[in-house]
Structures are given as C-alpha cells and as structure tokens.
C-alpha cells in the first residue's frame, strides 16, 4: 500500500488522518506514522498494536521498531514550503482580483 497524502502533497498520518508531523518509520514493515499518533496508539494498547496501515501484515508494532524517518521529514518540509508559497500566490491573486472588480 502507498502512503496517502493530503491535497498539498503532504503525507498523511494513517492514524490521525492529519498531515504527518514528526514522522517515525517502522523498521519492521517500512510504514511511517506521526510519532504522536503511533505513541498514543501504543499507550492505549499497552505497548503493542497492529500496524495501522491498511492491509499491512505486521500485527505487532512496538516502540523499539520505530526510528526517525528523516527522508519523510525532508519531504514534508518541502511540501509545506510549497504549500505556503501557493497560499501566498493565491492571496496575492485574490488581492489583484479585488482591485479590478472595483473598476466595473
């Protein structure tokens, strides 16, 4: 299964369904989650839970399988910057549109 992303191309945490924050990779199955998401899941389930990625065969995730996913972290930062740039462009365009409307 492929990691899903938000419309902005920011990877989505399979647990919270929100933008991925502070990504950690499961060294056992290779899936990535938000640190907060997987840690709260593990806390609820007494320290072990199946991998939350749909269809994953890893039935026992433990905290010691998790490591920082630096690649994903870089990708997220890049996507966030792109999103900011897009929003700035859009708000500039919106400002331009407002001005031309007044001349009608």
C-alpha positions in Angstrom: 0.0 0.0 0.0 1.2 3.5 -0.8 1.2 6.2 1.9 -1.7 8.6 1.2 -1.2 12.4 1.1 -3.3 15.5 1.6 -4.2 17.6 -1.4 -1.0 19.6 -0.8 1.1 16.5 -1.3 1.9 16.4 2.4 2.0 12.8 3.6 -0.9 11.9 5.8 -0.6 10.0 9.1 -2.5 6.7 8.8 -3.6 7.0 12.4 -4.8 10.6 12.7 -5.6 11.2 9.0 -4.0 14.6 9.5 -0.8 16.0 8.0 2.2 13.9 9.1 4.2 15.5 11.9 7.5 14.3 13.3 7.5 11.1 11.2 8.8 7.8 12.5 9.3 4.7 10.4 8.6 1.2 11.4 11.8 -0.7 10.7 9.8 -4.0 10.7 7.3 -3.2 7.8 8.6 0.2 6.5 5.5 2.2 7.1 5.6 5.7 8.5 3.4 7.4 11.1 3.4 10.6 13.1 5.3 10.0 16.3 2.4 11.3 18.4 -0.1 9.1 16.6 1.7 5.8 16.9 2.8 6.5 20.5 -0.7 7.3 21.7 -2.0 4.1 19.9 0.7 2.1 21.7 -0.1 3.7 25.0 -3.8 2.8 24.6 -2.9 -0.8 23.6 -0.4 -1.5 26.4 2.7 -1.1 24.2 1.8 -3.1 21.1 -0.6 -2.8 18.3 -1.0 -4.0 14.7 0.4 -1.6 12.0 -2.4 0.9 11.3 -1.7 0.9 7.5 -4.5 -1.0 5.8 -3.5 -4.4 4.7 -0.1 -4.5 6.5 0.9 -7.9 7.7 2.8 -6.5 10.7 0.5 -7.4 13.6 2.7 -6.3 16.3 4.2 -2.8 16.3 6.3 -1.9 19.4 8.1 1.3 20.2 11.6 -0.3 19.7 10.7 -0.9 16.0 10.3 2.9 15.4 13.1 5.2 14.2 13.1 8.8 12.9 12.1 8.9 9.2 14.4 11.6 8.1 13.6 11.2 4.4 9.9 11.7 5.1 10.7 14.6 7.3 12.5 16.3 4.4 9.7 15.6 2.0 7.1 17.0 4.5 9.1 20.2 5.0 9.4 20.6 1.2 5.7 20.1 0.7 4.9 22.6 3.5 7.1 25.2 1.9 5.4 24.6 -1.5 2.0 24.9 0.2 3.0 28.2 1.8 4.2 29.6 -1.5 1.0 28.5 -3.2 -1.1 30.2 -0.5 0.9 33.4 -0.8 0.4 33.4 -4.5 -3.3 32.8 -4.2 -3.7 35.6 -1.7 -1.8 38.0 -4.0 -4.0 36.9 -6.9 -7.1 37.4 -4.8 -5.9 40.9 -3.9 -5.4 41.7 -7.7 -8.9 40.5 -8.5 -10.5 42.7 -5.8 -8.9 45.8 -7.3 -10.1 45.1 -10.9 -13.6 44.4 -9.6 -13.9 48.0 -8.2 -13.5 49.5 -11.7 -16.6 47.8 -13.1 
